[in-house]
């Protein structure tokens, strides 16, 4: 009887621990910098649902991603800088441990929905720790928005061309997953399709002049008309993205699980360069695929009603290696011990606790277009590149005027960053020649899809 009683107590304890685990939802928008959100001072867009997450939790003013989608996805999913594991564009090394696998091993039911673009093999999804999925561009790239094309969900091919709006299908999958697993700890990773180009109307677009106008049609229009249509469509896309986030937040409330759910929203890189946005800081043109501030500075808002602080706006530095360790700490996951991990948890900040915070963020970026490796390391104010160029970002957001002879505080920070970059950039990994050939940048034709 004592033996049975012991088993019962152990099972009871395990059940309590499982019940105490927070649900975690990580939403990552595609191609949108911090200048496109009203909570970050945007004047062109209204994002009340995303603003609400920050208002009821924490708004991080200094979160930095990589400059392009695949590099960011590698870093956020593995908690490691790209020079340690980046295999090339559109890939994720099968030997990497993702936060999906880590959360799965910690007792979570896991799912991913949205954009994949990390290897054309259905078996990869379960291999990387996701129990359920609905993904665009898993095997073949197709239309992502209006009259969405091929999707693959839980191993089944969905051919598309049914007149459906892709982001709605992803949102419905997310809502269904949350509903079915409301009584057990779940982890949902939602790398959104929105707001990547082409800039198309959404189901909520009211302007009849823009409805039904395809990318091919737009190319025939005068440049001024075309540019205005692109910007108007992008505004609608941002608003629709915010609407989807609001639906997820509302579903958590409806199910009575919002208090014990950590809801995270961020973006994978900066906005496309065809989009210029008016903000309280002035006009900011998107700089996706570059390491400029507007190419890597992304939003990050997080809330956890039952255990998190409310209404905190912080200058704390965050980079994409920090998400893995934060989720591990929140969900009781185990950190890999057989490889170098780069993140610093921001969970203490969410909970209002004091902790050691990172003093810099770092990026090792393998440029898809030039095949050159570019590194930078920065604080909230100063930014140093591996070629020695040094910038005062708040006073030079376009990075046109490098500081040639820093003095005082600037010199002190530069020396500090130089020393830190020398340490963090070291790796025993042999960089594949196909990834980094050291070629001079080639002049490329613009591929702006407007």
Secondary structure, DSSP 8 states (H G I E B T S, - for coil): -HHHHHHHHHHHHHHHHHHHS-EEEEEEESS--GGG-GGGTBSS---HHHHHHHHTSEEEEEEE--SSHHHHHHHHHHSS-HHHH---TT---TT---HHHHHHHTT-EEEEEEE--S-S-THHHHHTT-SEEEEESSSS----STT---EEETTEEE---SS--HHHHHHHHHHHHHHHTTTS-EEEEEE--TT-SS----TT---TTTTT--HHHHTTS-HHHHHHHHHHHHHHHHHHHHHHHHHHHHHHHHTT-STTEEEEEEESS---TT-EEEETTEEEE--TTS-SHHHHEE-EEEE-TTTS-SSEEEEEEEETTHHHHHHHHHHT----SSS-------HHHHTT------S-EEEEEE-TTT--EEEEEE-SSEEEETTS-EEEGGG-TT--S--SS--HHHHHHHHHHHHHHHHHT--S----TTT---------------
